[in-house]
Structures are given as structure tokens and as C-alpha cells.
């Protein structure tokens, strides 16, 4: 009697359907093999494994053998001294996010931050099924030296992308879509577009078939976004590429309209401060005025009042508007557009502390000694009427007597400046990091394209407002901790010790005094001394970013851990509830204290814990920052398009094994000089951040002045290629 050909039981192999997509005659999945070995609880031969899998067909035996050997290669299995297979005791099952680099290397970023230093890559076949941002379950073996290790995909838990945006180009009988950053390790294919959508047109498309081994990602065009010179293209590309919320849904807009129509209603328990001389100081193009200040002398003491828009008064927890704000988590400030967290009718209207109109606020009144130490503070709900809207430039001019103003305003700003000087001295004493780098200002024409690029510097009026907001945030953090009220805190961990050591080695080589111990804590004050030493050099604009690269990323968490960069033992965000959801959570936490008897009132939408909100808001902040940088680089590349072939003075700002980055002095725009364009073989000296030609002893190093020619500009991929001119 002939035996039936067997195959893994659908009920026994949890990944049978996944295997069926890749093989006509599915073989047992890696997870099924691991499950069998786990149940055996002993080393097993290949025969033992085949029997445990319940496979009878000899035609599958060799395939199982190949899979087991592949698992051995990928370190999921190991051999004992008798040549039998065992589970690798060091193999970990992790949740991770897929990251596809520009050269289409597919890597995994574990959710567990303690494993983030591991460089986990995915083999070519499995990578063909993945898209950038996908959430997956994977197995890998950690390396102590953090060298490359192989990750094996167990399951694609969640697809990140539902749509793609990019540029159309013909591909034989089909069309391909080129994206801003790699989304797949292969290609994205679509059917022939309408005749109006020609090669080079940017489009939005819906994914109809996700990529699989030997099968490309297939999409269907939904809408054109325009040509490269379309005024709204950058905004549309960022919204769709980073899945930023665009338009508000009608439920959220209805909520906002109802709130705006209702207007201001001053409750009896609000402190009436409408006769106090509060002012706002913001950028010249700002519309959402979160904060207003009032400063006065009181004998030897100083009284600082910081009024912040009472957004929590208007946004009801778990409302449609609250869900929309939570989804955004932050306003996104692109170079030529703003994506607000709240609808403009509120962010630029009812919640904005505009001059000469009543506005509801929370006020923290801080009494400081003549040395700048906080003696007491008090938080209350209030109503104010701002007496003036100043720009930073206005305030700077009035403070230094270069612009006339009303007597009361001049006195207020003089008091504010004197208090700022006290707080600045205290900041220096505690050693908080102070980064003074010039920044670029993009000047736009009427078509939303860059007309020119200028250097900007921070004024003392910027620093004055920043110092007052820092003090308010720190005091509110203290208030929440004293009342044991759950909220979100803004934490910043210590820098990585290994990165600090490498930095110290390099700075010593270029003559900067930066003694960094191999072990032990490195206080903020010492790092500030390193920054100060870098500032004193002619290449401070290059060295200081290297110092910043050693720092951890600040994040939101439900428990206070302190802020390394600011040298604060407690800190939260309170001063910008119009544009940051964490600040709105903090305002609601304050409401729980001020409104007695409601300490357990929700501060987040239903079903979302404070810990979950912390992760979401931290992630949204990183996404917004990345979108802003990409949009800026896109516009800079567009600006450089007509400059291909031209020669400029430049300064080397970074050196890597594959080449060096140089900033064109005239435009403050970076480009890449690839090693393949150099006149000889150059060895990368990692310790010195140099490329060295050992034969001629010529070297290229950070800070060196060179002449470059613009070789190529690619706007979509934000690439500017340069070559050295002798």
C-alpha cells in the first residue's frame, strides 16, 4: 500500500500559511522546528527532528535538512559535541522595526532599547517581503562586540505602509515609483498611468500587493501630487512619506467650531489678572502664542509670572478633537508650511494669547531671591489680557535702548533682562549645556521656493524667553512630584561612554582639551567645558555637532529621571500646550490638583495609558523632526539644481570610510565627496576622522578648506554630489 505524501499539519505549524506563499510544497517553518526541539528537551538528530515534525514523505527530508542547516548558519541552532542539534541558548525572540537604508540594506531596530546597539541585518530572501517601518517578530543572537548579526523574521506583525508617494518613471512595459527614501529592497511597480501623468510626475498610490520573495510590491495610483516645481509638493510629500496627519476630520473641526463659538467664559475661581502688564515675545511669523510673561521687582526679590494658554479648559478628554490632537501629538513646522496639532481656529485664535483680548490661562508665579534662587511658586487658573505682542527683534532693540517704547514696557523688559542675567549665571554655574551655533534661514519667494539662504544667530531675547520657560517647566515638574500626581516628564539620559571616549580621542588629536575618563560618570558640567573648549576654536561649527552626537535623545516618560543636558533633577513640558500634546497632559494633571476631588480624572484618551502616551508622543516628535530635516534638505537640493558644474569654496564637515561631507561656504549646504572621485586610494583613519593617502601622505580632515564642483543634484533622494577641484 502506497503511503500518502505528507505535509506539515496546518493545525500544528503556526506559520503554514506563510510557508505556502513561498513554496508550492511547504516545508516546516523555523518556528515549528524550534517548537519541536523545545518539546523534545534534549539534543536531536535530523531524524529525530523529522519524526517530531510528523513528516513521512522522503521528498521533504532533504528540504528539512537544508532548513535546519540554514538555522545552524543563522545561529538559531548549535551542534553539541555529539553532532546533534540544540536550540541556541543565546537566541532571542524580539519585536522590532524594519529599517531599509539608502543602499537597500535591510536591518532591524529592536523595540527593547537595551538591544538597540546590535546591528541586526536580514538575509536577502526574507528582506524581499519587508517594507520600511514594518513591525516584525524576529530571532537573533546578540554579539558582545555589537558586530553584525543575522536576524531571522518569524512574523510580520504589522505593516507600516498602506500608501506610497514618489516619482513615476517608465520600466519596460510597466511603470515604477521612485520614493524619497527606500521603502522596499526591490522595486515598487504600478500599471500604466493616465496619459496626463507623464514620467517625472509625483503621485500618491495605494498598496495593492505587498512585496514577497520574487514578487515586487504592486500599487495603484490614486492621485497626482504635481511636478517638481509644484508649490505644495514638499508639504504633500512629507505628509504622505511620514504619514503625518493632514486635514482634520469633520468631527474634530465641529468640536473646534463649537468651542470657538462658545468663546470665553470666566469662572468664579479664576484669578483676574487682566490689569497686569503681560506681554508675548515670539518670532515675526508666529501666530500661536502659547506664553506671556510679566516681571517685576519686589524689594530684593524678583516676581516672574509665566502665563500659559489654558488649552485643557477647552479640549475635553476623549472628544473627537482630543483624539485628533493625540494622533498628531505635536505641530510639525516645515520650512514653508505648518501642520498644527489643533485646528487654526483654536491654535491661532481662541487659545492664542493675542494682544488686547481676554484669554484663559494657567499662571505660575515664581518668587526668586536677588541671587536667582526660587523661594516660592504658586499655580493658578487665571484670565489675562496681553498688553503687547513683540517680536524677538523688537524686544532686543528695546532692551538695549535702540527702539523707543512706552515707559511701562521699557521697565518690564529691563526687569526681565536683569532677571535673565541672574538665571543665566545660575545656568552656567550648574553646567547646563549651552550650544551656540549659527543657523540657516531660508528666504522664500512667492512660489514657496528658496530665494536665498542667510545665516541667523540667536538673540539675547530668545535666550531670555527660553530661560523663563525652563524655570516654569522645572517648577511645574516639582509641583507635580510634590503632589504625587501622575503625568508625563521630559527625561534626558547620560551620554554613551564609548561615544564620549571616541570624541575625547579625536578632540585631543586636533588640539582641543577634552579629557574624558574611560569609566565613571561624566557630569553635564564637564561636557559643557568640552563644548566651551570647542567654541574657542575656528572650527567650532564642526566640532560642536560631534559633541552633540554623543548625547542620548530626550524623551517623554511617566516617571521623572531628570534631564542631563539641562542639569535638572526634575523636568517636564508645560509651556506649549497649543503645539505639544505632552504639555496638554501636564495641564490636565495640574487640573486634577487644582480642582479638588478629581485627582483620578483621566488625562489621556480612553484606553490609552500615560506610558503609552509617552511612547507615542516621543515617536511623533522624532518623526516630526525627521520630516522637517528632509523638507529642508529637499528645498536646498531644489535650490542647487541650476548650480551643477559650478565651483565653490567649501569646508570639510565630516569624514567617513566612503567619503567626506563638505559645506559650500556660500550657501551653508552640505554635499558628499565620494572616495571613488578622489585621485588615489585613501585609507580611513577613524580615530582622527581623516582620509589618508599613505603614498603621498596627503590627508583630508575635518575643518579643512577645499574647492569643490557641484557634480550632481537629485532632489527626490536629497543628494548633492561634489568633487574636489585642484
LOMI-494668 format. One record per residue (C-alpha): x, y, z; residue in three letters. Coordinates in steps of 0.05 Angstrom, whole numbers, plus 5000, padded with zeros to 4 digits. Layout:
% residues N
XYZALA/...
//
This chain:
% residues 726
500050005000UNK/502950674979UNK/503651195033UNK/500651885022UNK/505452455014UNK/505352845079UNK/505953565092UNK/506353975156UNK/499653985190UNK/496254665185UNK/494054595257UNK/501054425282UNK/505354905242UNK/503455615264UNK/506655905201UNK/504055415150UNK/500355955110UNK/506556385108UNK/510655805081UNK/505255665030UNK/506556344999UNK/513856164986UNK/513555424968UNK/508755004926UNK/510154434974UNK/511054785041UNK/516454555088UNK/516154645164UNK/517455355187UNK/523355535231UNK/518655675289UNK/515554985282UNK/522454665284UNK/524155075346UNK/517554855378UNK/519254125365UNK/526254195395UNK/523354555455UNK/518553985469UNK/524053455460UNK/528153795515UNK/534453455490UNK/539353495432UNK/536453185369UNK/538952875305UNK/536053075238UNK/531952415240UNK/529252605309UNK/527153285283UNK/523752995221UNK/519952495264UNK/517953045312UNK/515253455254UNK/511052865232UNK/513952845162UNK/513452185125UNK/514952385053UNK/522252265035UNK/521752834985UNK/521453335042UNK/527153045083UNK/532653395044UNK/528854055046UNK/528153995122UNK/535653845125UNK/537154475085UNK/532754895131UNK/535954605194UNK/542854755166UNK/540655465149UNK/538355545221UNK/545155305243UNK/548455815197UNK/543956375225UNK/545756155296UNK/538755965315UNK/541355255327UNK/548054985351UNK/551354295349UNK/553253935413UNK/559553515419UNK/555852915390UNK/553753295328UNK/546453365349UNK/542253985341UNK/540354425401UNK/536955095408UNK/541955665414UNK/541155875487UNK/543156585469UNK/537956655414UNK/532857195429UNK/525757295402UNK/524558045396UNK/519558545369UNK/523059015321UNK/522059545267UNK/524759455197UNK/529659985172UNK/531759995099UNK/537860435086UNK/539460825023UNK/543860254997UNK/537759795009UNK/540959415068UNK/535159145110UNK/536459195185UNK/532159115247UNK/531459605305UNK/529059245368UNK/523559555409UNK/527759395471UNK/532459995476UNK/537759575512UNK/538659185446UNK/538959795400UNK/546559755395UNK/546159085360UNK/546959135284UNK/541758625261UNK/541058515186UNK/536258075147UNK/538257585092UNK/536557745020UNK/530757265012UNK/526957475075UNK/528358215062UNK/524558154997UNK/518058105037UNK/519358715081UNK/517859455076UNK/521060025115UNK/517560125182UNK/514259435186UNK/513559155256UNK/516258445259UNK/517957875307UNK/524957625296UNK/530357175326UNK/537657365331UNK/543757215373UNK/546657835407UNK/554057985398UNK/558158255455UNK/562358675408UNK/556058945374UNK/558458695306UNK/553758485251UNK/548957915267UNK/543457585227UNK/536157685245UNK/531057165223UNK/524057415211UNK/518856985247UNK/512757415232UNK/510858075202UNK/506558345258UNK/504158995226UNK/505159345160UNK/507160075168UNK/505660305097UNK/498860305064UNK/500660825011UNK/506861064977UNK/508761724945UNK/514161844894UNK/516161994823UNK/513661604763UNK/518561314714UNK/517560814657UNK/520060094667UNK/519559674604UNK/512159534596UNK/510459754667UNK/511860364709UNK/515760434773UNK/515060934830UNK/521561214860UNK/520661414933UNK/524261934974UNK/527461405019UNK/527760655005UNK/521360305025UNK/523059624996UNK/529359244979UNK/526859164908UNK/522159594866UNK/515159884871UNK/511059734808UNK/504660034782UNK/500359954720UNK/500860464664UNK/498361144689UNK/493561604654UNK/496561974596UNK/496662634634UNK/501362334686UNK/507962324650UNK/514762084671UNK/517262524727UNK/510462674756UNK/509662564831UNK/503862124852UNK/500561804912UNK/498961064905UNK/495560534947UNK/499059874960UNK/495059304929UNK/500258754939UNK/505758764989UNK/512658504967UNK/514157764971UNK/520257354951UNK/520957414875UNK/514757864872UNK/515258634873UNK/510759104913UNK/504859294868UNK/500959944877UNK/495260314844UNK/495661064831UNK/490461464870UNK/492362184857UNK/497562624824UNK/501563084870UNK/504563524816UNK/511163664783UNK/517763814818UNK/516364554818UNK/509264504847UNK/508664974908UNK/505264464952UNK/509563854932UNK/514363884991UNK/508663905042UNK/504763345006UNK/511062915002UNK/512562995076UNK/505362865098UNK/504962235057UNK/512061975066UNK/511862045141UNK/504461905148UNK/503362575182UNK/496162755195UNK/493963255142UNK/486963555145UNK/482863495209UNK/476763055204UNK/469963395206UNK/468463145277UNK/474763495304UNK/473164125264UNK/466064125290UNK/468664085362UNK/473464655348UNK/468065085317UNK/463364965377UNK/468965155426UNK/470565785386UNK/463165975380UNK/462265905455UNK/468166365467UNK/471066595534UNK/467266455597UNK/470966675660UNK/469366225720UNK/468966505791UNK/475166125814UNK/479666445762UNK/484466985785UNK/483267625746UNK/489967875721UNK/487268295664UNK/490268925693UNK/497268615697UNK/502168805642UNK/503268135608UNK/506868135541UNK/508567605489UNK/515267545453UNK/515567095392UNK/518167025322UNK/515767525270UNK/511567005233UNK/508766655295UNK/501266605305UNK/500366105361UNK/502366505423UNK/502865985480UNK/506166415532UNK/506267115561UNK/510767395615UNK/510767935669UNK/516868115711UNK/517368605769UNK/522068755826UNK/519368675897UNK/524468945945UNK/530568495938UNK/526367955906UNK/524067845834UNK/517067635815UNK/516467255749UNK/509567075724UNK/509066605665UNK/502066545635UNK/500765945590UNK/494565845547UNK/489565415585UNK/488464925528UNK/485964375575UNK/479964825592UNK/477564755520UNK/479664055497UNK/475263545531UNK/478662875545UNK/476662325495UNK/472962815449UNK/473962775374UNK/478463385378UNK/482563055434UNK/483562435391UNK/485762865333UNK/490763245377UNK/493362595407UNK/494362285338UNK/498562885317UNK/501962955386UNK/505863565360UNK/505364125310UNK/510064005252UNK/513964615228UNK/516364505157UNK/520565055126UNK/514765335085UNK/508565045120UNK/505764875188UNK/501664255206UNK/498364475272UNK/496464005329UNK/490064395338UNK/485564705284UNK/487665425268UNK/481165705295UNK/483865505364UNK/491465495355UNK/491666175321UNK/485266435352UNK/481766285418UNK/487665935451UNK/492966425425UNK/494866975474UNK/493567535425UNK/494168255449UNK/488268655476UNK/483368065483UNK/481467655543UNK/484766975546UNK/484366395596UNK/491066165623UNK/494665785676UNK/499666235712UNK/505666025752UNK/508166595795UNK/515266495818UNK/518766895872UNK/526366905866UNK/531767185911UNK/536767715889UNK/541467145870UNK/536266795826UNK/534366235873UNK/527066025874UNK/523966185941UNK/516666015927UNK/511965895869UNK/504465875861UNK/500065575806UNK/493065825790UNK/487965885735UNK/487166595712UNK/484767065658UNK/489467575626UNK/489468095571UNK/496268145537UNK/498468875531UNK/503568785474UNK/505768285421UNK/513268365409UNK/518068015362UNK/524767785388UNK/527968345348UNK/523368865379UNK/524868625449UNK/532368615436UNK/532269325409UNK/528169595467UNK/532569245519UNK/538869565492UNK/535770255481UNK/535670225405UNK/528070275399UNK/523170735434UNK/517470425473UNK/512370615527UNK/515470725596UNK/511970125627UNK/514269665571UNK/521469905575UNK/521369805651UNK/518369105644UNK/523568895593UNK/529269195634UNK/526968785694UNK/526268165650UNK/533368255624UNK/536368345693UNK/532867715718UNK/535167345656UNK/542367535671UNK/541567235741UNK/538566585714UNK/543966545660UNK/549466585713UNK/546066025752UNK/545565615688UNK/553065695677UNK/554465515750UNK/550564865747UNK/553864705680UNK/547764625634UNK/549664515562UNK/549665155522UNK/550165075447UNK/551565695407UNK/551465515334UNK/549265965277UNK/543265705238UNK/540865795167UNK/534766195148UNK/531266005084UNK/528366615049UNK/522566425003UNK/519666744941UNK/512266794923UNK/512466084894UNK/514865784961UNK/521765644933UNK/528265864965UNK/530466554941UNK/536566594985UNK/539866285046UNK/542366705104UNK/545866595169UNK/541966725232UNK/544066785305UNK/540266745370UNK/538867405404UNK/539067515479UNK/531567605475UNK/530966875450UNK/535166645509UNK/531167065558UNK/524566735539UNK/527866055537UNK/530666145608UNK/523866355636UNK/520465755603UNK/525665275630UNK/524565545700UNK/516965485693UNK/517564765667UNK/522264565723UNK/517764885776UNK/511564525748UNK/515363855750UNK/516863995823UNK/509564155835UNK/507163505804UNK/512263085842UNK/510463425909UNK/503163265897UNK/504762555872UNK/500562695811UNK/501562225751UNK/503862605689UNK/509062605634UNK/516162815648UNK/521563025599UNK/527662585612UNK/534662605583UNK/539562045598UNK/547062085604UNK/551262025541UNK/554261375517UNK/561061265550UNK/564260945488UNK/562061535444UNK/564962015494UNK/571661655494UNK/572061665418UNK/570262405419UNK/575662545470UNK/580862185428UNK/579162585366UNK/578863265402UNK/585663125434UNK/588662985366UNK/586163655339UNK/588664035399UNK/582264115439UNK/582963985514UNK/577763445526UNK/579962955579UNK/574662415584UNK/575561845633UNK/574461135608UNK/569960975667UNK/565461335715UNK/560261885707UNK/561462475662UNK/557563055693UNK/553963555649UNK/558664105674UNK/564763735647UNK/561463645579UNK/559864385578UNK/567264525589UNK/568764095528UNK/563664495488UNK/566765145513UNK/573664905490UNK/570764725422UNK/567465415417UNK/574265745425UNK/576865415361UNK/576065655290UNK/572365005273UNK/567165035329UNK/561464955279UNK/564364275261UNK/566764035329UNK/560564205370UNK/555863765327UNK/560663195341UNK/559763325415UNK/552163335406UNK/552362655370UNK/554562325435UNK/548262535471UNK/542262105483UNK/535562325455UNK/530862655504UNK/524162315511UNK/517562315549UNK/516561815605UNK/511361725661UNK/516761755715UNK/521762315728UNK/529062145716UNK/531962835707UNK/534863205647UNK/542363115634UNK/543163675583UNK/539664195626UNK/542863935690UNK/535963895723UNK/534063345771UNK/526763435751UNK/523563695687UNK/517163685646UNK/513964055588UNK/508564545609UNK/509465175567UNK/506964965497UNK/500164615502UNK/497864915435UNK/503164525397UNK/505263945443UNK/500663405470UNK/505263235529UNK/504263955554UNK/496663855548UNK/497263225592UNK/501263625643UNK/495864165643UNK/490563645656UNK/494763355713UNK/495064065743UNK/487464105736UNK/486963465777UNK/490663815834UNK/487364505828UNK/480264225820UNK/479863875887UNK/476563195890UNK/478262985819UNK/485362715828UNK/483762085788UNK/480862445728UNK/483362195660UNK/488862595626UNK/489262175563UNK/484061905514UNK/480261285536UNK/484260645533UNK/490960995529UNK/495560975589UNK/500461525607UNK/506161045590UNK/503160915521UNK/502161655510UNK/509561775529UNK/511961285475UNK/507161555423UNK/509062285436UNK/516562125435UNK/515761755369UNK/511562315338UNK/516762835359UNK/522362435325UNK/518062355262UNK/516563105260UNK/523963275268UNK/525862795212UNK/520463075166UNK/522863785179UNK/530063595163UNK/528063225100UNK/523763805076UNK/529464295088UNK/534363855050UNK/529363774993UNK/528664524985UNK/536264614989UNK/537164094934UNK/531964444891UNK/535765094902UNK/542364764879UNK/539564454816UNK/541765024770UNK/548665044801UNK/551264374774UNK/558164474744UNK/559765094785UNK/565765144831UNK/565565394904UNK/569765454967UNK/567764925018UNK/569664655086UNK/570063915104UNK/564863785159UNK/565263025165UNK/569462435144UNK/567161715135UNK/570161095103UNK/566061215040UNK/567861945031UNK/567162625063UNK/561863155072UNK/563363875055UNK/559264505067UNK/559265015010UNK/561265655045UNK/556766105003UNK/550265725018UNK/551665315082UNK/549364695044UNK/552764015052UNK/554563534997UNK/558262874992UNK/565062754961UNK/565362004948UNK/572061654955UNK/571361394884UNK/572262104858UNK/578862214894UNK/585562194857UNK/588461604896UNK/586861064947UNK/585361385015UNK/585360995080UNK/580161185132UNK/583161365199UNK/577261305246UNK/580861585307UNK/582862225271UNK/576762285226UNK/581462305166UNK/582262005097UNK/589761885086UNK/593761725023UNK/599661335052UNK/603861414989UNK/603562174982UNK/601962285056UNK/596362745034UNK/590362755081UNK/583363045083UNK/580863225152UNK/575063575187UNK/575564335183UNK/579964335121UNK/578364855067UNK/577664584996UNK/574964774927UNK/569264354901UNK/565064294838UNK/557664114842UNK/557463454805UNK/550263214813UNK/543863424848UNK/537962944859UNK/532063284893UNK/527762674907UNK/533362304943UNK/536262954972UNK/543162814943UNK/548463334927UNK/554863024899UNK/561163434898UNK/568163314872UNK/574763644892UNK/577764154845UNK/585264274848UNK/
//
